Amino acid sequence: MALPPWLQRQLRALLSLRGHAVLLAGAPGLGQYELALALTRAWLCEHPSGDGACGACDSCHAIDVRAHPDLFVLMPEQQAIDLGWPLDPVTQERIERKEIKPSRQIRVDAARAAVAFAQLSHTRPQGQVLLIHPGERLNVESANTLLKTLEEPPGRVRFVLATEAAHALLPTIRSRCQTHTMAWPTEAEGRAWLAAEGAQECPGLTDADWAACWRMAGGRPDEALAWARLGVTERVWRALPRQLAQGDAAVIGDWPLARQVQVLMQLCHDAMAVAAGGKPRYFDAAALPPVPAVARLSAFWRVLQQAWRTVEHPWQPGLWTEAWAQRTAAVFAPGAAAGAALHSCP
């Protein structure tokens, strides 16, 4: 699949770098993983050009089928499963036997396996590549395991790390990489890509629907497509702020909990922006409910941040959604007593 034009421009620039480790950092939804994989393909390609990999050689095919002997992909197990990367046989068997659940963090054992991979001889003249995504899922122990190899890689080993939260990486990891800040697409090229890419996945959406997804995503193409997959249309987008403010979570009840927290944070962000005399970013100003006091919104933002840090815990989804619907309605209800609902948090 061809890269979007804004990622292709960045790939050309990255191919001119001479360091052994690149960190792709930026906001969620800007294509870090796609760019990291494209860079990996170019590094390992037998016939690369200034535009990237050829897409036709044995190396490119081996990456396509997730079987390149000189590529190690270091990811949380759940993410590897979602993206089609094979797990090591022992971990795969333990998951199938339900002895463990797929991890959402990068385990230290996986980091040790990556270090062991780097000690092996490469099978092709292009060397070896270690792709790490998302970098913020390295815990302290797994990050420290990689440090020595990242600083002094043996042989022809190169690293590409992708992250949506560079601040969460250890400073010692960041300092050993050349950081590339992800570029944002223009609205014209982002919207054009979104409509073309989404035509097959979300048929029937109008230009106004895609515009609503684009706005809700804050101008991030991957995020806009994710909102469309969840059923966001112009009608949903315009009704959502007041529905949430009234405690009506029917539209978002089937969404993943992380997306539910995200949309509540977007509502809170836009309400605070309006309260401060600014413009909303994610919703239309006319669609927002009456804005409560800034102090109440600030308190709500703090508990939402706490919820975001714990959203991957095994909550009971229905109860979780109902609790947050009531809490949101309390924040936007008239009267000072509404703040009492913020003192407890799922």
RODO-2510 file (C-alpha; in nm, 4 decimals, decimal comma):
residues 346
     n   res          X          Y          Z
     1     m     0,0000     0,0000     0,0000
     2     a     0,1362     0,3409    -0,0964
     3     l     0,2198     0,5809     0,1816
     4     p     0,0126     0,8976     0,2122
     5     p     0,1969     1,1974     0,0635
     6     w     0,2893     1,3548     0,3999
     7     l     0,4446     1,0267     0,5195
     8     q     0,6245     0,9771     0,1880
     9     r     0,7888     1,3192     0,2263
    10     q     0,9096     1,2246     0,5721
    11     l     1,0401     0,8876     0,4534
    12     r     1,2603     1,0569     0,1950
    13     a     1,4082     1,2796     0,4644
    14     l     1,4647     0,9882     0,7026
    15     l     1,6493     0,7867     0,4386
    16     s     1,9163     1,0563     0,4293
    17     l     2,0003     1,0122     0,7984
    18     r     2,3179     0,8277     0,8883
    19     g     2,2572     0,7325     1,2515
    20     h     2,1774     0,3818     1,3721
    21     a     1,8661     0,4714     1,5779
    22     v     1,5658     0,6866     1,4835
    23     l     1,2825     0,7888     1,7141
    24     l     0,9561     0,8836     1,5410
    25     a     0,7637     1,1004     1,7862
    26     g     0,4365     1,2851     1,7602
    27     a     0,0710     1,3001     1,8527
    28     p    -0,1473     0,9893     1,8146
    29     g    -0,2886     0,9292     1,4694
    30     l    -0,0041     1,0771     1,2635
    31     g     0,1182     0,7437     1,1218
    32     q     0,4199     0,6605     1,3371
    33     y     0,3860     0,2858     1,2902
    34     e     0,3280     0,3110     0,9145
    35     l     0,6339     0,5333     0,8732
    36     a     0,8459     0,3095     1,0968
    37     l     0,7532     0,0048     0,8890
    38     a     0,8214     0,1890     0,5623
    39     l     1,1643     0,2931     0,6909
    40     t     1,2343    -0,0640     0,8011
    41     r     1,1373    -0,1958     0,4592
    42     a     1,3689     0,0541     0,2891
    43     w     1,6611    -0,0323     0,5171
    44     l     1,6237    -0,4048     0,4458
    45     c     1,5301    -0,3774     0,0771
    46     e     1,7623    -0,5291    -0,1833
    47     h     1,6909    -0,2516    -0,4362
    48     p     1,5952     0,0619    -0,2416
    49     s     1,5574     0,4071    -0,3946
    50     g     1,5319     0,7542    -0,2532
    51     d     1,1587     0,6962    -0,2233
    52     g     1,1904     0,3789    -0,0152
    53     a     1,1676     0,0042    -0,0706
    54     c     1,1147    -0,1514    -0,4123
    55     g     0,8240    -0,3657    -0,2900
    56     a     0,9178    -0,6562    -0,5177
    57     c     1,2373    -0,8159    -0,3861
    58     d     1,2639    -1,1184    -0,1572
    59     s     1,3274    -0,8949     0,1426
    60     c     1,0125    -0,6896     0,0841
    61     h     0,8101    -1,0080     0,0412
    62     a     0,9534    -1,1530     0,3633
    63     i     0,8370    -0,8440     0,5530
    64     d     0,4951    -0,8637     0,3904
    65     v     0,4492    -1,2194     0,5209
    66     r     0,5994    -1,1280     0,8610
    67     a     0,8939    -1,3684     0,8213
    68     h     1,2098    -1,1630     0,7632
    69     p     1,5015    -1,3258     0,9495
    70     d     1,6821    -0,9936     0,9997
    71     l     1,3849    -0,8057     1,1432
    72     f     1,2781    -0,8133     1,5088
    73     v     0,9511    -0,6392     1,5942
    74     l     0,9250    -0,5489     1,9631
    75     m     0,5640    -0,4768     2,0580
    76     p     0,3166    -0,5537     2,3334
    77     e     0,1690    -0,8946     2,2630
    78     q    -0,1816    -0,7596     2,2095
    79     q    -0,0571    -0,5067     1,9551
    80     a     0,1477    -0,7694     1,7734
    81     i    -0,1625    -0,9867     1,7433
    82     d    -0,3698    -0,6936     1,6173
    83     l    -0,1089    -0,6049     1,3535
    84     g    -0,0398    -0,9619     1,2424
    85     w     0,3115    -1,0065     1,3804
    86     p     0,3890    -1,3566     1,5123
    87     l     0,4675    -1,4131     1,8803
    88     d     0,7431    -1,6421     1,9973
    89     p     0,6158    -2,0029     2,0203
    90     v     0,6327    -2,0251     2,4006
    91     t     0,4312    -1,7052     2,4540
    92     q     0,1829    -1,8035     2,1825
    93     e     0,1254    -2,1410     2,3485
    94     r     0,0795    -1,9865     2,6937
    95     i    -0,1777    -1,7424     2,5555
    96     e    -0,3638    -2,0198     2,3736
    97     r    -0,3728    -2,2218     2,6964
    98     k    -0,5026    -1,9099     2,8742
    99     e    -0,2129    -1,9220     3,1187
   100     i    -0,1468    -1,5543     3,0479
   101     k    -0,3302    -1,2721     2,8738
   102     p    -0,1671    -1,0839     2,5853
   103     s     0,0317    -0,8035     2,7439
   104     r    -0,0323    -0,4381     2,6677
   105     q     0,3184    -0,3503     2,7835
   106     i     0,6508    -0,4643     2,6361
   107     r     0,7675    -0,7361     2,8721
   108     v     1,1292    -0,7548     2,9833
   109     d     1,1556    -1,1084     2,8414
   110     a     1,0712    -0,9695     2,4972
   111     a     1,3356    -0,6984     2,5399
   112     r     1,5910    -0,9641     2,6304
   113     a     1,4956    -1,1574     2,3186
   114     a     1,5523    -0,8404     2,1143
   115     v     1,9005    -0,8020     2,2631
   116     a     1,9774    -1,1673     2,1832
   117     f     1,8576    -1,1094     1,8246
   118     a     2,0996    -0,8180     1,7896
   119     q     2,3899    -1,0492     1,8788
   120     l     2,3134    -1,2803     1,5855
   121     s     2,4813    -1,2526     1,2474
   122     h     2,2638    -1,1018     0,9769
   123     t     2,1598    -1,3265     0,6901
   124     r     2,1553    -1,0563     0,4203
   125     p     2,4008    -0,7751     0,3444
   126     q     2,1518    -0,5043     0,4460
   127     g     2,2042    -0,5875     0,8141
   128     q     1,9407    -0,6159     1,0868
   129     v     1,6596    -0,3906     1,2066
   130     l     1,4840    -0,3737     1,5412
   131     l     1,1433    -0,2013     1,5209
   132     i     0,9926    -0,0923     1,8536
   133     h     0,6310     0,0249     1,8694
   134     p     0,4906     0,1916     2,0661
   135     g     0,8006     0,3007     2,2526
   136     e     0,6057     0,4337     2,5508
   137     r     0,4999     0,0751     2,6288
   138     l     0,8546    -0,0071     2,7369
   139     n     0,8534    -0,0251     3,1154
   140     v     1,1628     0,0767     3,3118
   141     e     1,3026    -0,2744     3,3250
   142     s     1,2543    -0,3508     2,9550
   143     a     1,3895    -0,0079     2,8543
   144     n     1,7000    -0,0535     3,0663
   145     t     1,7524    -0,3967     2,9109
   146     l     1,7824    -0,2322     2,5681
   147     l     2,0064     0,0569     2,6658
   148     k     2,3505    -0,0968     2,6118
   149     t     2,2559    -0,2473     2,2752
   150     l     2,0892     0,0764     2,1665
   151     e     2,4010     0,2759     2,2577
   152     e     2,6563     0,0371     2,1039
   153     p     2,4792    -0,1924     1,8575
   154     p     2,6835    -0,4895     1,7414
   155     g     2,7469    -0,5309     1,3692
   156     r     2,4995    -0,3678     1,1324
   157     v     2,1993    -0,3311     1,3604
   158     r     1,9655    -0,0338     1,3253
   159     f     1,6724     0,0719     1,5409
   160     v     1,3505     0,2543     1,4652
   161     l     1,1280     0,3457     1,7584
   162     a     0,7788     0,4870     1,7171
   163     t     0,5957     0,6651     1,9959
   164     e     0,2857     0,8719     2,0609
   165     a     0,4198     0,9842     2,3999
   166     a     0,7897     1,0676     2,3774
   167     h     0,7790     1,2220     2,7263
   168     a     0,7019     0,8751     2,8659
   169     l     1,0279     0,7297     2,7337
   170     l     1,3326     0,7193     2,9572
   171     p     1,5627     1,0151     2,8831
   172     t     1,8427     0,7632     2,8316
   173     i     1,6432     0,6041     2,5485
   174     r     1,5653     0,9371     2,3823
   175     s     1,9262     1,0546     2,4069
   176     r     2,0491     0,7553     2,2074
   177     c     1,8226     0,8251     1,9104
   178     q     1,7883     1,0835     1,6394
   179     t     1,4418     1,2237     1,7002
   180     h     1,2133     1,2925     1,4079
   181     t     0,9009     1,4914     1,4940
   182     m     0,6052     1,3674     1,2914
   183     a     0,4682     1,6211     1,0438
   184     w     0,0985     1,7029     1,0207
   185     p    -0,0747     1,6781     0,6835
   186     t    -0,2504     1,9743     0,5321
   187     e    -0,6271     1,9571     0,5616
   188     a    -0,6639     1,9182     0,1855
   189     e    -0,4338     1,6174     0,1534
   190     g    -0,5530     1,4658     0,4806
   191     r    -0,9194     1,4917     0,3850
   192     a    -0,8487     1,3536     0,0351
   193     w    -0,6646     1,0532     0,1804
   194     l    -0,9359     1,0005     0,4386
   195     a    -1,2180     0,9892     0,1851
   196     a    -1,0244     0,7551    -0,0447
   197     e    -0,9072     0,5246     0,2348
   198     g    -1,2428     0,5186     0,4070
   199     a    -1,4522     0,4577     0,0969
   200     q    -1,4127     0,0805     0,1316
   201     e    -1,4212     0,0582     0,5118
   202     c    -1,7023     0,3056     0,5706
   203     p    -1,9140     0,3224     0,2531
   204     g    -2,1957     0,5690     0,2456
   205     l    -2,0314     0,8477     0,4426
   206     t    -2,0723     1,1913     0,2894
   207     d    -1,8178     1,4717     0,2646
   208     a    -1,9881     1,6324     0,5638
   209     d    -1,9449     1,3095     0,7625
   210     w    -1,5735     1,2946     0,6806
   211     a    -1,5399     1,6612     0,7724
   212     a    -1,6950     1,5816     1,1112
   213     c    -1,4529     1,2906     1,1678
   214     w    -1,1629     1,5150     1,0651
   215     r    -1,2692     1,7812     1,3126
   216     m    -1,3227     1,5303     1,5919
   217     a    -0,9751     1,3887     1,5256
   218     g    -0,8129     1,7304     1,5532
   219     g    -0,6667     1,7001     1,2023
   220     r    -0,5062     1,3567     1,2459
   221     p    -0,5924     1,1237     0,9562
   222     d    -0,5609     0,7870     1,1338
   223     e    -0,7701     0,9176     1,4213
   224     a    -1,0354     1,0462     1,1831
   225     l    -1,0618     0,7044     1,0209
   226     a    -1,0871     0,5436     1,3657
   227     w    -1,3801     0,7723     1,4553
   228     a    -1,5530     0,6836     1,1281
   229     r    -1,5164     0,3133     1,2067
   230     l    -1,6968     0,3766     1,5355
   231     g    -1,9937     0,5245     1,3523
   232     v    -1,9265     0,8970     1,3835
   233     t    -2,1210     1,0977     1,1257
   234     e    -2,2045     1,4663     1,1031
   235     r    -2,5344     1,4036     1,2836
   236     v    -2,3626     1,2103     1,5635
   237     w    -2,0875     1,4715     1,5903
   238     r    -2,3284     1,7631     1,6247
   239     a    -2,5492     1,5888     1,8818
   240     l    -2,2763     1,4312     2,0927
   241     p    -2,1663     1,7245     2,3163
   242     r    -2,5163     1,7985     2,4498
   243     q    -2,6006     1,4291     2,4795
   244     l    -2,2931     1,3671     2,6929
   245     a    -2,3592     1,6787     2,9007
   246     q    -2,7075     1,5439     2,9745
   247     g    -2,5690     1,2054     3,0825
   248     d    -2,6843     1,0246     2,7681
   249     a    -2,4096     0,7768     2,6793
   250     a    -2,6162     0,5611     2,4427
   251     v    -2,4086     0,6533     2,1376
   252     i    -2,0715     0,5783     2,2999
   253     g    -2,1787     0,2822     2,5140
   254     d    -2,0353     0,0247     2,2728
   255     w    -1,7099     0,2119     2,2150
   256     p    -1,3868     0,0909     2,3772
   257     l    -1,3431     0,2533     2,7173
   258     a    -1,0347     0,4411     2,5978
   259     r    -1,2428     0,6067     2,3254
   260     q    -1,5118     0,6952     2,5784
   261     v    -1,2564     0,8697     2,7985
   262     q    -1,1099     1,0413     2,4942
   263     v    -1,4388     1,1928     2,3825
   264     l    -1,5121     1,3136     2,7361
   265     m    -1,1694     1,4780     2,7413
   266     q    -1,2441     1,6432     2,4068
   267     l    -1,5714     1,7788     2,5410
   268     c    -1,3986     1,9079     2,8532
   269     h    -1,1162     2,0616     2,6465
   270     d    -1,3562     2,2495     2,4207
   271     a    -1,5670     2,3679     2,7135
   272     m    -1,2558     2,5048     2,8881
   273     a    -1,1449     2,6734     2,5657
   274     v    -1,4806     2,8496     2,5310
   275     a    -1,4835     2,9424     2,9006
   276     a    -1,1447     3,1064     2,8504
   277     g    -1,2651     3,3026     2,5489
   278     g    -1,1104     3,0741     2,2870
   279     k    -1,2472     2,8548     2,0107
   280     p    -1,3314     2,4838     2,0426
   281     r    -1,1075     2,2395     1,8589
   282     y    -1,3060     1,9168     1,8306
   283     f    -1,6718     2,0270     1,8166
   284     d    -1,8687     2,3107     1,6669
   285     a    -1,9224     2,5981     1,9102
   286     a    -2,2975     2,5950     1,8473
   287     a    -2,3151     2,2263     1,9423
   288     l    -2,1603     2,2724     2,2869
   289     p    -2,3798     2,2807     2,5985
   290     p    -2,3801     2,5802     2,8331
   291     v    -2,0299     2,5971     2,9765
   292     p    -1,9905     2,5593     3,3538
   293     a    -1,7331     2,7378     3,5672
   294     v    -1,3673     2,6848     3,4788
   295     a    -1,2909     2,5510     3,8275
   296     r    -1,5452     2,2750     3,7839
   297     l    -1,4103     2,1890     3,4384
   298     s    -1,0543     2,1835     3,5730
   299     a    -1,1575     1,9369     3,8432
   300     f    -1,3291     1,7239     3,5800
   301     w    -1,0154     1,7293     3,3641
   302     r    -0,8051     1,5998     3,6538
   303     v    -1,0295     1,2995     3,7162
   304     l    -1,0417     1,2295     3,3427
   305     q    -0,6624     1,2205     3,3396
   306     q    -0,6736     0,9717     3,6247
   307     a    -0,9260     0,7635     3,4319
   308     w    -0,7011     0,7682     3,1242
   309     r    -0,4115     0,6232     3,3245
   310     t    -0,6248     0,3308     3,4429
   311     v    -0,8533     0,2770     3,1438
   312     e    -0,6942    -0,0575     3,0536
   313     h    -0,7860    -0,2130     3,3871
   314     p    -1,0525    -0,4847     3,3577
   315     w    -1,3494    -0,2615     3,4412
   316     q    -1,7081    -0,3753     3,3912
   317     p    -1,7854    -0,1709     3,0778
   318     g    -2,1552    -0,1079     3,1368
   319     l    -2,1115     0,0109     3,4944
   320     w    -1,8068     0,2161     3,3960
   321     t    -1,9971     0,3949     3,1190
   322     e    -2,2977     0,4623     3,3412
   323     a    -2,0790     0,6042     3,6195
   324     w    -1,9037     0,8426     3,3828
   325     a    -2,2293     0,9459     3,2178
   326     q    -2,3628     1,0503     3,5588
   327     r    -2,0390     1,2254     3,6449
   328     t    -2,0416     1,4209     3,3170
   329     a    -2,4032     1,5259     3,3652
   330     a    -2,3180     1,6469     3,7148
   331     v    -2,0347     1,8638     3,5828
   332     f    -2,2551     2,0351     3,3237
   333     a    -2,5626     2,0625     3,5453
   334     p    -2,6401     2,4104     3,6832
   335     g    -2,5599     2,4616     4,0505
   336     a    -2,2451     2,4415     4,2601
   337     a    -2,3296     2,1029     4,4108
   338     a    -2,2385     1,9259     4,0881
   339     g    -1,8700     1,9128     4,1870
   340     a    -1,9440     1,6498     4,4495
   341     a    -1,9746     1,3882     4,1766
   342     l    -1,6066     1,4288     4,0924
   343     h    -1,4704     1,2955     4,4182
   344     s    -1,4997     0,9289     4,3194
   345     c    -1,3517     0,7797     4,0093
   346     p    -1,3833     0,4280     3,8572
***
